[in-house]
């Protein structure tokens, strides 16, 4: 019989007075008992709308049924058939607006905690499985992947499963892209990302770091001299978007891109860091925006008296997932509100002027 509890099984997490003193992962993950209890809430609908809501069409009811049967490795294998990064997706994929949004249980209560169950299955596999991933039979074709972020790693994994010889080229010294330089440790531990990268390497994927395609090597060279037959470019959104307003260049104004990269990748929060950020102890910090990036940056100013979210337009609803608000607000004291007047831009080209007038 399905578990008809209208509420999700609560996710264990660090207590507020503990997590405000560290940057460790806030959510602790389900136990096996919790996972089975939550999995039993799935109705195994005939049409499986949750699968249609998943960008990679993970066979969600099938892996959840494996959890009910306590076949956790079987559940992982079901997920892994269509998803190359289950431990990552189980943590940071926006399930609220994808698979869980289509869950039938969500019409009269909480949807099934699909992301939480995916995370449990992936963590269980990483902790218990000792088998080396089986290398597919090579098909004799070579593909280069530029960028080792989620797009590049997913592409590499899918191609490797089909027998392609894949090499991933990464500009930085660590593979993972935004997973390592953009998403903080308290939301996505870097050991989890490395575990997923190691899994791809075990399938035969090669990873070349410190390689800036276009400068260190060109795409023409990859195809003509190194024998790659195709190149997938997943270079990501590495440059920040500024608002072109007065004061952007003042000392102490950071783009979230620079701030999070220096914190996450270069460990700028350490006292012995070679690339420290300015001392924020006793200062007030304003964060412009309310999405996941803003929320991640908001929790990072250690020692600040308070940090405040500010939005430029309204009425305003923060785009960050509701499930991510509480863990990331614990560090801060101020509530979010709309306090900045809209900024009117004057565009120099007819096309941009026309676009601006329609907003």
Buried (B, 14 or more C-beta within 10 A) or exposed (E): EEBEBEEBBEBEBBEEEEBEEEBEBBBEBBEEEBBBBBBBBBEEBEEBBBBEBBEBBBBBBBBBBBBBEEBBBBBBBBBBBBBBBBBBBBBBBBBBEBBBBBBBBBEEBBBBBBBBBBBBBBBBBBEEEEEEBEEBEEEEBBBBBBBBBBBBBBBBBBBBBEBBBBBBBBBBEBBBBBBBBBBBBBBBBBEBBBBBBEBBBBBBBBBBEEBEBEEEBEBEEBBEEEEBEEBBBBBBEBEEEEEEEEEEEEEEEBBBBEBBBBBBBBEBBEEEEEEBBEEBEEBEBBBBBBEBBBBBBBBBBBEBBEBBBBBBEEEBEBBBBEBBBEBBBBBBEBEBEBEBEEEEEEEEEEEEEEEEEEE
